[in-house]
Amino acid sequence: MSIIMGQYFKKCVILFSVFITSCIVIIIACSDIDFTYYSHFSPEVSDIDSSFEPMFISEDLFYNYSHFEYYSQRFNTNIIDEWSVYLEDRIPIKEIEYFLLDNNSTKEINELYANVQNSNKSGILNSRFSVIDSKVKGFIQFLYYAKQIEVISLQQLDVWDIEQGMKRNYASPEIIAELENRYHIESDPFLKNRYWFQVAKAKYYSIDKSSIISFFDKTKETVKKNNLYYRALSYVAGAHYKQRNYTLSNYLYSIVYYNCKEMRSIAAYNFHPQEQSDFDSSLQLASNNNEKIALWTLYGYYADDLKAIREISKLDTKNEHIDFLLAHFINNEEKRLNSEAELKNAVEYKNVLKENVNPEAVLLIDSIARQENTSRPFLWYMGAGYFQILAGNYKLADIYLEKSSKLISNKPLAVNQIRLLQLVNNILRIDSITKQHEEKLVSELDWLYNKCPNDSIKSFRYNHTVSWSKYYLSSLYKSQGNHVFSEILSPSTNYYINQNNIDNMIEYFTKKDMSSWDSIIIGQYAFTLSDLYDYVSIKNTYIYPENLDKAIYYMELSQHSNDTLDCDPFLGRIKDICECTEGNIPNIRFTKLDLLRRMKDLQLLIAKGERTYEHYLALGNAFYNITYFGNSREFYFNAIINNYGIYIDPLYKSWLLNSTIANTYFNNALQVANNNEQKALCVYMMSKCERNTFYTERYYEDGFLRDSYNQDTNYLAWNGFVKLKNEYSHTSFYKQVIKECGYFKSYISKR
């Protein structure tokens, strides 16, 4: 059973090569999921070394992945500083940085090297450096060889190009021999150390990758255990892995992981036993507690945090790695337990949490916290408090969180984390919400909802708590029959279909004696009173098209009354357009309220006896254009309806995909038309309504009008098409329809 491959190595990963300053790989992950959305706990609050941060829980390969792309630069400062100290003031730091890190320096380095070899102290050498001595010459000679290895190690392999992509150059036996010679004859300890690393690196990038193993084993006792040592050791681990010596490879990677912070996450990435037995064998190689802790930490990182915590607690509870594992385990458990989709009933939700929380974890973390024998007791009390919350022991959680609050520093992240968990605890202990609960929560929810988004506390996770608290409180209010509060805290798509719900919400929004709690609640609603008035107006327009008084009344109350329509809604066209482009832009911009008032005026004129073709046609166009098929969709654009594109919610199908009212007005216009041109236009517009009904009945599915072009039937000989062909083929409008309507042209050509 593999303990590693299950988590990270199922992701899409592309491996590239390495940079001169670090023996690492640059890794590209394919995930775009934000795990922090499900988390109350910010792992950064652990205040452990920053080298652990990439290993925090993430759906990407590494946490804060965008920063990880620059991993290859992590040694740069160290390298420049070391060379600067060695060279003293002989070469300015900017020049040192240029020669070491800039690929464009290679040509000049080669020229300088040639001058050094020829012992020529004039020309380019003297013009470049004010001091020419053994250290400067040694720097130039080292760069000459290092740049050659850098070119080989920097090759980027195109894994998508099977023929060319996997071809690479290797360090030649000649360059390796030269480097080994330089290493053996070099007497300067600083340079000798760096030549040693270049030999190791060159051997790793040679045809015989395994040759680094014997070289390292023969020389390792003569080398200081600095960054260069652990970088070389990671090459050795890689060579052993290539030979399928997984036990030793993983053991060596764990040593790199523990001792070289700059390579911690990369060593963790490369650590992957194939079977449990590989890990067990690696553990047997560990010669001291630190090595065992390193192996157990990596085991916990990939396989079982809790087991790793238990094992490390037997070795050294003050070791920083156990603190990392606690933060890692908390986030792992959050990932498993926290799901707002399951939060439908507060009592059931709490019971599910209690049933699913790991009792062993609660006991172990509780035990370690109470011993107060860790390097970060505040973190363990915080973790213990959190798990007591999940287990439903809210009073004990209070005690632990209070203990943690007395131990933390005044760092804003730690202070906020405690406050957040205390709020979660106080919310979860509520089974039936009362005025007393509201009064107790109001200041804390004001902080969560209104203050936290404006604070600039880096890494503080509060977004999940915001949404989670709303879901939880909403479920409480719903179970108690307070549907207004329940809707505000967790909006549902169909709430306003019921007129009583509309009336109740408007009544609540417009009441005069607002409490502090009311202000907090209303401030969290996704919709404003203006959105609601707009919604009611739109609803009345579609449901009561012959009586627009209510629609106008509510639109007048809404700030959206002045929202403009792109096109003239009273004009119809042969082609349906959903937006006006150049040449179709109207001279007069209608607002939503203008549209309703004009429609009402036309209806009044008709009611008074002015049953003219123009009035009926204008109303037909208006009712047509405010459907999905028309040019004035902006009329139904509303935050509550939330149908802005090609999706039409089934709730609003009868509003937005219904051309019945428009068809009635077009038919009325036909009855009073003055000539055949007008009649032809009416017949054609009615055929469009007929077509829309056909499409809706046949192709509407799950909110979308499916593509009809690949279907057996994508148009019919609508009654309007037949009538237009049989009775109005002599009209100018008929000829224009042939030019603009492909369906009609196909129909008459088939006839």
Buried (B, 14 or more C-beta within 10 A) or exposed (E): EBBBEEEBEEBEBBEBBBBBBBBBBBBBBEEEEEBBEBBBBBBBBBBBEEBBBBBBBBBBBBBEBEEBEEBBEBBBEBBBEBBBEBBEEBBEEEBBBBBBBEEEBBEBBBBBBBBBEEEEEEEEBEEBBEEBEEBBBBBBBBBBBBBBBBEBBBBEBEEEEEEEEEEEEBBBEEBBEBBBEBBEEBEBEBBBBBBBBBBBBBBBBBEEBBBBBEBBEEBBEEBEEBBBBBBBBBBBBBBBBEEEBBBBBBBBBBBBBBBBBBBBBBBBBBBBBBEEEBBEBBBEBBEEEBBBBBBBBBBBBBBBBBBBBBBBBEBBBEBBBBBBBBBBBBBBBBBEBBEBEEBBBBEEBBEBBEEEBBEEBBEBBBEBBBEEEBBBBBBBBBBBBBBBBBBBBBEBBBBBBEBBBEBBEEEEBBBBBBBBBBBBBBBBBBEEBEEEBBEEBBEBBBBBBEEBEEEEBEBBBBBBBBBBBBBBBBBBBBBEEBBBBBBBBBBEEEBBEEEEBBEBBBEBBEEEEEEEBBEBBBEBBEBBBBBBBBBBBBBBBBEEBEEBEBBBBBBEBBEBBEBEBBBBBBBBBBEBBBEBEEEBEBEEEBBBBBBBBBBBEBBEBBEEEEBBBBBBBBBBBBBBBBBBBBBBBBBBBBBBBBBEEEEBBEBBBEBBBBBEBBBBBBBBBBEBBEEBBBBBBBBBBBBBBBBBBBBBEBBBEEBEBEEBEEEEEBBBBBEBBBBBBEBBEEBEBBEBBBEEBEBBEEBBEEE
